[in-house]
Amino acid sequence: MSTENEGTAAPTPPAAPSVPPAPASETQDAAPAPAVGEPVTQQLPPTPAPGTEPTQQIPPAQVPPAYGQAPAQAPPAYGQPPAPAAHGAEGWPPPPPTVPAYGAGGHGGGAWGAPLTTDGAPAPKPKGRGGLIAGVLVAALLAGSIGGGVGYWAAQRSNDGTGSTTISAANTPKDLKREAGSIAGLAAGALPSVVTIEASAGDGEGGTGTGFVYDQQGHILTNNHVVASAANGGKLFATFSDGKRYDAEVVGRAQGYDVAVLKLKSPPAGLKPLPLGDSDKVAVGDSTIAIGAPFGLSNTVTTGIVSAKNRPVASGDGTGSKNSYMSALQTDASINPGNSGGPLLDGRGAVIGINSAIQSAGNGGFGGGQAGSIGLGFAIPVNQAKNVAESLIKTGKPVYPVISVSVDLQAKSEGAKISEQGGAANELVDPNGPAGKAGLKPGDVITEFGGKPVDSGPTLISMIWTYKPGDTVKLTYLRGGKPTTVDITLGSRVGDK
């Protein structure tokens, strides 16, 4: 059984792995597959500890019909939501939120403008409060212009005796200019380096997402879940804000990080990579700008602030078997399906994160409809994304830092508890791994990592993955209620399962 930050099973039900288990070819044993009828264990909690609220990855959005045309019929639902795994009343974690359907709607088929009557004339406007308010506003404007004209005419008559009523503005600007540091200026500078990604699998499944230019060689940074459907024999296209469309291919994917790198097959000359900021220096309250293609509406710009930092997030793709973990930047900038993989910019126009997940009301939007922004969006910090991207460009595979323990994700404790069941002691804590060498044992509860509090297994995983293999980090654990702090040097695992 793998001991690389993996959750182990309590007798009923089994615990979920906290990272993808190592392949069978690696020196450590692979985690046993669940027996037929057992629930999938890598799922999200219904009542999470503070800071570990379940989220869902922003699904790729289907391309809407042409502007001004209502769809002939609602397109089919995006995927089929899986049947939930069986859990007890207190089971933890449950399945992650299902991926909602998209594209069923439009403007309801109605034409723009006022409806016509049977004789072809426009229908009369309804009378009431709206008409009264409009009348008051018009009257006020007329009165203001008359009063101004009379006053000016009287002043002129008293000064020179002429009857001229001509009025001119002395400081009318000739051109409307926007400062380079304004939102409009920053958006204008960034949009040419943002692409709308169309992904399609061989069976026709797919959708749209977003990415941005990473370097002048044509590499595009985005989310793994945006391109996953087209990773094996599918088709990928990247369209720039000027409408030019290019074929693309996957260079590498990191499912655990939810990061992927694409490359344009015939990149154009003069690509301008977006500047990368420092996500470690971001402060709560800093301005944010999100760019993407929500519901297929390319080149959409929204704004907000950084609402929180280091938010532990476990996001799922709706199947319960492929979860990603991040210590996320939280923003209230409007993020919706199709924004996935797009840049989150700071007030200088530098990338501080990759928009990846949202919290949805009722796991599917208000009233069980489409998932959408409720002001809780999460972005992968760009410092972490950059490390992953460099590894994918060089080797095509992700590298994960590990402490080589199995975490009991069902444990109701103030921290991340190392599993006591589900395998031999040397499988639950690898004696030759980082934690084993530091003296940790099954049953220990990890309460701090890198000087930050740990309140759950997913929180610990998201924290570990913000570091690099080989980093030395302080770890505090409880054994018999007594705290102990040790230094551990992180190990590594290459590739997803």
N, C-alpha and C positions, 0 to 999 in steps of 0.2 A: 504493500500500500504506500502511496506517495506520502511523504511527510513535508512537502513544500508548501507550508501555509494552508494545508488542506483541512477542511472540516471532516470530522469522522462521525460515525453513526452512534447515536444513543440507541438502546434496544428498540424503542418504538416512538416515532419513526426515525429513520436514519438521518444524520446531519448532512448538511450540504458542504461540498468542498469550497474553501475560501479562495482558492486559485485553481485554474485548470490543472489537472493532474499531469505529471510528467509522462511522456510517451514510454511504452514498454521497453524501448531500446535503451533507455537511460539506466543508470546504475541503480536507481531506486525503484522499488516495485510500484507498479501502477495500482491505482485504487480499484477495488473490485466493483464490477458493474452490479447495479441493484437487481434483485431477483424479480421475476415476472410478477407484476401486480403491486410492487412497491412503488411509492410515489417518487417522482423526481425530486432530488434533494436540494439542488442549487436554485433556491427560490427566495422571494422577498417576504419580509415579515408583515403581518397585518397590524400589529401594534408595536412599532419599532421603538427602540430606545431613542431619547432625544438626539437629534442630529443624524438619525439613520433612516429617515422617512423613505419608503419605497417610491421609486420614480419609474418612469418609462422612457426608453430612448425615443427621440422624436422620429416617428416613422417617415420614410420617404413619401413625399406627396405626389399624387397622380397629377399629370398635366391637365389643367382645366380646358374647356372648349374655347374656341376662338372668341375674342372679345365681341360682345354684342349678340352672340348666338347662344341660345339655351340648348342644353344637351337634349337629344331626342328622347333619351331615357337615362335613368340613373345607372352609372356603371356598376359593375359587380363590386362587392365588398373587397377591400384589400386583404387578402389572405382569409383564412378561416380561424377564428379564435379556438385554441385547444380546450378540451375539457379539463377542468381543474383537477389537480391531483388530490387524492384523498388525504385529509388531515383531521386530527382530532380537534375538539373545541379549543384546546390550548395549543394546537400545533404551531410550530414556528420553524422556518418561515413558510408562508403560503406561496402559491404561484404569483409571479409578478403580474402587473396589470396587462390585460390583453391589448393587442394592437387594434385600434379602432378602424372603422371603415372610412374611406375618403372619397371625395369626388361626387357624392350623391347630392346633387343640388343645383347650384347655379343661381340665377336671379329669379327662379320660379317661373321662367318662361315669359314673363311680362315684358313688353317693349318699354324702352326708356321714353319719358315724356308723359304728357297728359293723355288719358284715353279719349277716343273720339265717340261722338254720339252716332245714332243710326243715320243721320243725314250727312255725316262726314265732318261736322263742325266740332271743335273742341268742347268738352263738357264744361259747363259753368263751374267756376270755383265756389266751393262751399263757403257760406257766410258764417260768421261766428267770431270767437275771440281772436283767431288768427287774423282775420280780415280787419278787425278793429285795431289790433296792434300795428299792422302794416300801415293802416291809414294814419295812425298817430305818428309813426315814424316819418312818413312822407310829409305830413303837415309840419312837423318840427323842422325838417330840412328846408321846406319852402319858406317857412317863417324866418329861419336863420339866414337864408340867402337874401330875402327881401330886406330884412333888417340891416344886414351888412351893406346892401346896395344903397339903401336910404341914408345910412350913416355916412358912407363914403361920399355920396352925392352932396349931402349937406356940408361936409367939411370942404369939399372942393368949391362949392358955391360961396362959402364964407371967405375962402382964401383968394380966389381969382375970378369968381363970378361966372365961370364956365359951367356947362351942363354935362360934362363928360362923366360916364359911369363905367369906364373901362378899368378892370382890376387885373393886376398881374402879380405873380409870386416872384419874389426877388431871388430865392435860393433853390429853385427847382433843380434836382440832380439830373444831369444828362444821361448817366449810365447807372444802373443798379449793380454795384459791386459787392461781393461777399468776401469777407476776410478769409485768409487761408486757414486760420485756426478755428473758424466757425464749423458747426455741424455740417452745413452745406458744403463748405470747402473741404473738410476731411472726407466726406462721402464722395465728392467728385474725384478726389485723389485716389481713393481706395477701390471704387467700383471697377475700374479697368483691370484690376488684378484679382477680382472675384469671379468665379465661374459657377454656372448651374450645371449640375451633374445629372445625366440621365443614365440610369442603370436598368438593364433588362436581362432576364435569364432566358434560357432556351425555351422554357414553357410559357413565356410571356409575362411572368411575374416581374415586378420592378417598380420604379417610381423615380422621383426627383429628389435631389439634395443639393448641397452646396459645398464648395471647396475654394481654396485660394492658392495663388502662385507662391511656391516656396523658394524656388531658385530660378536662375535663368536657363537651366537645362530643361525646363518644362515639367518639373515635379510639382504635383498638386497635393496639398494636405487636406484631409477630410476625415470623416468618421468611418470606422469599419462597417457599421450597420447600414451605411448608405450604399456601399458597393458590394456587400456580401452576396446579394442575389446574383451578381454578374461575375463573381470571382472565378467561377469554374465554367468557362465556355460561354459566358454571356457577352453582352455588348455594353460598352461604356462610351459616352460622349460628354464633352465639356464645351459649354457655350459661354463665350465672353459677353460683356455688356454691350459690345458693338454688334452682336448678333452672329459673329463668326464661330463656327462649330468645328470641333476637332475630335478625331478618334483618340481614345485613351486606353491604357492597360494598367492592371494592378501590378505594382512593384512589390508590395508587401503589406500584410495586415496583422494587427495585434488585437485579437478579440478581447482579451482581458482589459486592455487599456482603451478599447474602442477607438483606435487610431488606424488610419490606412494612408498609404502613399500611392498616388497614381502618376503616370507619366504620359504626356501628350506624345503620340506617335510621330507627328510632324510638327513640332512646336514652332510658333512664329518667331521672327526676330524681334528683339526689343522687349522681351518680357520683363515686367517690373515686379519683383517679389515684394510682398508686403513687409514692412519693417516689423521685427519681433521685439516686444517689450520685455519687461522683467516681472513675471507674475508674483514673485516673492515680495516685491515692493508695492504691490497694489494695496490701497487702503479702502476700508468700508466708506462709502460715500463718494468715491471717485466716479466720474462720468463714464458711461459706456455707450458704445454704438454697435449694434448687431446688424450684419448684412447677410441676406440669404434669399431663399425662394419659397416663402411660406405658401403652402398649398399650390405650388407651381408658379407663383407670382414672382418672377425673377427680379433681381436688383432692388429688393425691398430693404429699406433702411428704417430701423427703429432705435430709440434711445432710452436710456435709463441710468441707473447707478449700480455700483457694486453693493449688493445688499448684505453679503456675508462672505467670509473666506473660510477655507479649509472645511467645507461642508462635506461630511462623509456621505457619499451617494452610491448606492448599488442600483444600477439600471439594467432592465431586462429587455429582451427582444420580443417578449410575449410567449415564448415557448417554455420558459422556466429552466432551460438547459444551458443558455448562453448569457451569463451575467457579466457585467463590467463594473469595475470599482474605480472611484476617483475621489480625491480630496478636492472638491470642486469650488470654483468661484460661483457664487449665486448672484443673479442679476434680475432686476424687474423689467429690463428691456423686453418688449414683446417678442417671444420666440414661439414658433409654431411648427407643425410638420412641414418639412422642406427646408427649414433653417439648419438642419443637422449638417455639421461639417463646416459651417460658415464661420468667419472670424468674429470674435468679440474684441472691439477696439477700445483703447482708452482715449482720454481727451486730447492726446497728441496724434492719434491715428495709428498707433502701434498695436499689434496683435497681443492681447493678454490671455486669450483663451480660444478654445474651439467649442462652439455651441453644440451640446450633445444630448441633453435630457431636459424634460419638464415634469413638474408635478401637476397632475390633472385632477380636478374635482371629480370624485366618484369613479376614478380610474377610466374615465371615458368622456370627460367633458360634462357640462351641465345637462341634466336630463338624460344622461346616457348617450348623448350624441357624439359628435366628433371631438376628439381631444384638442384643446387649444390653450392659449396662454391665460393663466390666472395670476401672472406676475411672479412666478416661481420658476426661473430657468437656471440651468446649470451648465457650466462650461469647464472643459478640461484645461487646467492651467498650462500656458504655453511653454513654460520651462520643462514640464514633464513631456508634453507633446513633442518638443524639439528633440529631446533625448531619444524618444521612441522613433521619430522620423529618421534620425541619423542612422540608427541601427537597421531600420528597414531598407534604407537606400543602400547601405553597405553590404548587408547579408541577406535581405529579404525576409528575415525572421526577427521577432521581438525577443528581448532579453528581460526577464523578470528578476528582481531582487527577492530573496527568500530568507526566512529564518529556520526553515525545515522543521516545522511542527504541524500537528493537526489541531485545528481549532473547533471546539464544540459550539456550533452556531445555535443550538437549542438551549444552551445554558442560560439561566436567568440570574446573571451575576453582574456586578458593577465592574465590567471589564471583559476581556477576551480570555475565556477559560480554555486551557489546553485539554484536549479530550482524554478521558480516562478509560473509555471503552471503544470497541471497534477494531482493535488490533493489539499486537504486542507492544510493550513499552518502547522498544527500539524502533517501532514503526510510527508511534505517536510522537515521539521526540527522537529524531536522528541523533545518536550520540556523537557522530562526527560532523553534525551540522552546526550552524552558528549558535542556536539556542542551547543545544546539547553541550557544546563546549563551554558555554557560560554557566552550566549547572541547572538549567530548567528541567522540570520533570512533569509527567502527566498530572493534571489536577491543579497546577499552578495557574493563577489568574493574573494576566498581564494588564496593568492599570495605567502605565505611562509608556510612551514611545517617543524618543527624541524630545523629551521634556513636555510633551502634550498629553492630556488625559485620553485614555482609551475607555470607551463605554460599551463596546460590542466587538464581535468578530469582524463584521464588515468595516468598522472604523479602523481596526488594526491593519487590515489588508490595504485599505486606501492609503493609510499612512506609510506603510512599508514601500508601496509602489511609487512614492514621491522621491525615493532615494535611488541610488545606483548600486549595483553589485560592488562590493569592496568597501563601501562606506562603513564607518564605525559609528554606532548609535547607542545612546544610553537607553536602557530598558529597565522598568521597575515592575516587579511582580510580587504577588502575595502568596505565601505558603503558611497555612495555619494561622492566617490573620496577620502575619508579620511581613512587612515590606522589605524587599531587597532590591538594590539597584546594581546593575552590571553593565559592562560595555560588550556589545556584540558586533562582529564584522559580518555584514550581509553576504550571503552566498548568491548563486545565480542559477537560473534555469532558462534554457533557450527554447523558444517556440511554444505555440499553443498545443493543446491535446488534439 
